[in-house]
Every structure is written in C-alpha cells, then in structure tokens.
Amino acid sequence: MNDLSHALYSEIDEGPHPLLTWSQDRLGLGVPVMDGYHHEFLSILSALNTMPDGVFTTLFAELLRHTHEHFSQEEKLMRETQFPAMREHVDEHLRVMGDLESMLARVKRGRMMMPREFVKNGMPEWFALHLATMDSALAAHLKIELNLDQD
C-alpha cells in the first residue's frame, strides 16, 4: 500500500466509513483538471449523504452526469497522450457508470436503501482505491506528457 492509499484507507477505517472530504494535500494529484473533478465529485457525494429522498433523487442524477463528464475528460487526456493503461482504466470507468446507472434506476423507483448505502460506503471506498491506483498512475503519466510542474 502506498502513502496515498494508506492515508485514504486509514481515514475510512476510523468508524463506519466516513465520507471522504477534499484536501489538496491529501488527495490532490497535481493535475488541475483531475483535482477539480475529484473535488466536485466528493462535494456531491458528501451532500448526497445528508439529503432527503426528493433532493437525493435530483442530486444522484447530477452525480451520474458529473461522473460521466469527469470520466470523458480523463479518457480524452488518455487518448491524447497515449496512456498505456487506457483500456483497463476505461473498463473501470464503464463498470462504475453501470453501477451508478443501476442505482439511479432504483432511486427513480423510490428504492433508496441500496443507493444510500452505495453513496455512504461503496463510492468512497471505490474512490479511495481508484485515486490511489489508476488515477495516480494517470496523473504521473500526464505530468510527464504535458510537462506539468513536478512538486
């Protein structure tokens, strides 16, 4: 486990999987477009956890829209810079989008228990792992290919 994944998982393990909150120092990858999408993603996820059902439905649809845009932007960067692990990364994006679409269908039918659990625990756990592995590798690649400042 690297330093980033250890920091993320140690936070998650402190109780019943608290939602991750944005911290540039702890979660930033040094690629502004990725960091911006990740910050917004976590803001939506955190807000969902406290919303009543009617608002949850609307905001969950926004999470799906945001995540689609976020993944599309990452995939565009992967294509433009010929990221070697693009296929695996895109496959993971497709899997997560399928999960989100399935959960949104439940939400629209008024079946909130599983989607709320997914927002509270499933998505934060997935995000922590994805950030520490796939997105960290992509960020390292982009820093080289796009000549971004390397701290």
C-alpha positions as a LaTeX table, in Angstrom:
\begin{tabular}{lrrr}
\hline
Residue & $x$ (\AA) & $y$ (\AA) & $z$ (\AA) \\
\hline
Met1 & 0.00 & 0.00 & 0.00 \\
Asn2 & 1.50 & 3.38 & $-0.96$ \\
Asp3 & 1.36 & 6.54 & 1.17 \\
Leu4 & $-1.74$ & 7.87 & $-0.59$ \\
Ser5 & $-3.76$ & 4.66 & $-0.29$ \\
His6 & $-2.68$ & 4.24 & 3.34 \\
Ala7 & $-3.84$ & 7.78 & 4.18 \\
Leu8 & $-7.16$ & 7.21 & 2.42 \\
Tyr9 & $-7.85$ & 3.79 & 3.91 \\
Ser10 & $-6.80$ & 4.77 & 7.41 \\
Glu11 & $-9.41$ & 7.54 & 7.29 \\
Ile12 & $-12.07$ & 5.16 & 6.03 \\
Asp13 & $-11.28$ & 2.61 & 8.74 \\
Glu14 & $-11.95$ & 5.11 & 11.56 \\
Gly15 & $-15.55$ & 4.13 & 12.15 \\
Pro16 & $-18.40$ & 3.40 & 9.74 \\
His17 & $-16.69$ & 4.56 & 6.55 \\
Pro18 & $-17.00$ & 8.35 & 6.81 \\
Leu19 & $-17.27$ & 10.18 & 3.53 \\
Leu20 & $-14.03$ & 11.50 & 2.18 \\
Thr21 & $-13.65$ & 15.25 & 2.21 \\
Trp22 & $-11.43$ & 17.12 & $-0.20$ \\
Ser23 & $-7.91$ & 18.04 & 0.83 \\
Gln24 & $-5.44$ & 19.15 & $-1.83$ \\
Asp25 & $-2.54$ & 17.93 & 0.29 \\
Arg26 & $-4.05$ & 14.52 & 0.91 \\
Leu27 & $-6.00$ & 13.87 & $-2.30$ \\
Gly28 & $-4.54$ & 16.21 & $-4.92$ \\
Leu29 & $-2.69$ & 14.54 & $-7.78$ \\
Gly30 & $-1.07$ & 17.68 & $-9.19$ \\
Val31 & $-3.10$ & 17.68 & $-12.40$ \\
Pro32 & $-5.53$ & 20.59 & $-12.04$ \\
Val33 & $-8.30$ & 19.22 & $-14.26$ \\
Met34 & $-8.30$ & 15.89 & $-12.39$ \\
Asp35 & $-8.12$ & 17.56 & $-8.98$ \\
Gly36 & $-11.03$ & 19.84 & $-9.89$ \\
Tyr37 & $-13.26$ & 16.95 & $-10.93$ \\
His38 & $-12.30$ & 14.95 & $-7.84$ \\
His39 & $-13.09$ & 17.88 & $-5.54$ \\
Glu40 & $-16.51$ & 18.36 & $-7.15$ \\
Phe41 & $-17.18$ & 14.60 & $-7.05$ \\
Leu42 & $-16.52$ & 14.46 & $-3.31$ \\
Ser43 & $-18.67$ & 17.57 & $-2.73$ \\
Ile44 & $-21.64$ & 15.93 & $-4.47$ \\
Leu45 & $-21.06$ & 12.64 & $-2.65$ \\
Ser46 & $-20.92$ & 14.40 & 0.73 \\
Ala47 & $-24.07$ & 16.39 & 0.01 \\
Leu48 & $-25.95$ & 13.25 & $-1.04$ \\
Asn49 & $-25.37$ & 11.68 & 2.35 \\
Thr50 & $-27.48$ & 14.34 & 4.09 \\
Met51 & $-30.28$ & 14.90 & 1.56 \\
Pro52 & $-33.92$ & 13.91 & 1.99 \\
Asp53 & $-35.24$ & 11.49 & $-0.62$ \\
Gly54 & $-36.68$ & 14.08 & $-3.03$ \\
Val55 & $-33.43$ & 16.04 & $-3.22$ \\
Phe56 & $-31.37$ & 12.83 & $-3.17$ \\
Thr57 & $-33.01$ & 11.77 & $-6.45$ \\
Thr58 & $-32.09$ & 15.00 & $-8.23$ \\
Leu59 & $-28.59$ & 15.14 & $-6.79$ \\
Phe60 & $-27.91$ & 11.46 & $-7.60$ \\
Ala61 & $-28.76$ & 12.21 & $-11.24$ \\
Glu62 & $-26.26$ & 15.10 & $-11.02$ \\
Leu63 & $-23.64$ & 12.70 & $-9.62$ \\
Leu64 & $-24.13$ & 10.47 & $-12.65$ \\
Arg65 & $-23.91$ & 13.43 & $-15.05$ \\
His66 & $-20.82$ & 14.79 & $-13.32$ \\
Thr67 & $-19.11$ & 11.38 & $-13.25$ \\
His68 & $-19.78$ & 10.87 & $-16.97$ \\
Glu69 & $-18.24$ & 14.27 & $-17.75$ \\
His70 & $-15.31$ & 13.57 & $-15.41$ \\
Phe71 & $-14.59$ & 10.18 & $-16.97$ \\
Ser72 & $-14.95$ & 11.56 & $-20.51$ \\
Gln73 & $-12.38$ & 14.26 & $-19.73$ \\
Glu74 & $-9.92$ & 11.72 & $-18.31$ \\
Glu75 & $-10.42$ & 9.45 & $-21.30$ \\
Lys76 & $-9.79$ & 12.34 & $-23.69$ \\
Leu77 & $-6.50$ & 13.05 & $-21.90$ \\
Met78 & $-5.60$ & 9.35 & $-22.04$ \\
Arg79 & $-6.19$ & 9.24 & $-25.82$ \\
Glu80 & $-4.32$ & 12.49 & $-26.47$ \\
Thr81 & $-1.27$ & 11.34 & $-24.51$ \\
Gln82 & $-1.42$ & 7.65 & $-25.47$ \\
Phe83 & $-1.70$ & 6.42 & $-21.89$ \\
Pro84 & $-0.51$ & 2.80 & $-21.88$ \\
Ala85 & $-3.09$ & 1.55 & $-19.32$ \\
Met86 & $-6.02$ & 3.27 & $-21.02$ \\
Arg87 & $-8.03$ & 0.10 & $-21.71$ \\
Glu88 & $-8.02$ & $-1.01$ & $-18.07$ \\
His89 & $-8.83$ & 2.49 & $-16.85$ \\
Val90 & $-11.70$ & 2.92 & $-19.31$ \\
Asp91 & $-13.07$ & $-0.52$ & $-18.40$ \\
Glu92 & $-13.18$ & 0.57 & $-14.76$ \\
His93 & $-14.99$ & 3.78 & $-15.75$ \\
Leu94 & $-17.57$ & 1.72 & $-17.67$ \\
Arg95 & $-18.11$ & $-0.57$ & $-14.69$ \\
Val96 & $-18.65$ & 2.35 & $-12.31$ \\
Met97 & $-21.00$ & 4.12 & $-14.74$ \\
Gly98 & $-23.02$ & 0.89 & $-14.95$ \\
Asp99 & $-23.21$ & 0.78 & $-11.15$ \\
Leu100 & $-24.33$ & 4.42 & $-11.00$ \\
Glu101 & $-26.96$ & 3.91 & $-13.71$ \\
Ser102 & $-28.30$ & 0.85 & $-11.88$ \\
Met103 & $-28.50$ & 2.79 & $-8.62$ \\
Leu104 & $-30.21$ & 5.74 & $-10.32$ \\
Ala105 & $-32.88$ & 3.38 & $-11.69$ \\
Arg106 & $-33.53$ & 2.19 & $-8.11$ \\
Val107 & $-33.68$ & 5.78 & $-6.85$ \\
Lys108 & $-36.22$ & 6.71 & $-9.53$ \\
Arg109 & $-38.40$ & 3.79 & $-8.38$ \\
Gly110 & $-38.21$ & 5.09 & $-4.79$ \\
Arg111 & $-35.96$ & 2.26 & $-3.65$ \\
Met112 & $-33.45$ & 4.30 & $-1.65$ \\
Met113 & $-31.81$ & 1.88 & 0.79 \\
Met114 & $-29.20$ & 0.36 & $-1.53$ \\
Pro115 & $-28.33$ & 3.63 & $-3.33$ \\
Arg116 & $-27.88$ & 5.40 & 0.02 \\
Glu117 & $-25.56$ & 2.64 & 1.22 \\
Phe118 & $-23.69$ & 2.85 & $-2.10$ \\
Val119 & $-23.20$ & 6.60 & $-1.61$ \\
Lys120 & $-22.21$ & 6.24 & 2.05 \\
Asn121 & $-19.75$ & 3.35 & 1.72 \\
Gly122 & $-19.39$ & 1.95 & $-1.79$ \\
Met123 & $-18.42$ & 5.09 & $-3.66$ \\
Pro124 & $-15.97$ & 6.45 & $-1.05$ \\
Glu125 & $-14.22$ & 3.07 & $-0.88$ \\
Trp126 & $-14.09$ & 2.82 & $-4.67$ \\
Phe127 & $-12.83$ & 6.39 & $-5.00$ \\
Ala128 & $-10.04$ & 5.85 & $-2.46$ \\
Leu129 & $-8.78$ & 2.80 & $-4.32$ \\
His130 & $-9.23$ & 4.32 & $-7.79$ \\
Leu131 & $-7.42$ & 7.51 & $-6.79$ \\
Ala132 & $-4.52$ & 5.65 & $-5.18$ \\
Thr133 & $-4.03$ & 3.30 & $-8.13$ \\
Met134 & $-5.45$ & 4.15 & $-11.55$ \\
Asp135 & $-5.71$ & 7.93 & $-11.23$ \\
Ser136 & $-2.30$ & 8.22 & $-9.57$ \\
Ala137 & $-0.74$ & 6.34 & $-12.49$ \\
Leu138 & $-2.59$ & 8.54 & $-14.99$ \\
Ala139 & $-1.53$ & 11.71 & $-13.17$ \\
Ala140 & 2.14 & 10.65 & $-13.19$ \\
His141 & 1.87 & 9.99 & $-16.95$ \\
Leu142 & 0.14 & 13.32 & $-17.61$ \\
Lys143 & 2.72 & 15.27 & $-15.60$ \\
Ile144 & 5.42 & 13.94 & $-17.92$ \\
Glu145 & 3.48 & 14.16 & $-21.19$ \\
Leu146 & 2.03 & 17.62 & $-20.50$ \\
Asn147 & 5.14 & 18.99 & $-18.81$ \\
Leu148 & 3.26 & 19.86 & $-15.63$ \\
Asp149 & 5.24 & 21.09 & $-12.66$ \\
Gln150 & 6.53 & 18.15 & $-10.65$ \\
Asp151 & 6.48 & 19.16 & $-6.98$ \\
\hline
\end{tabular}
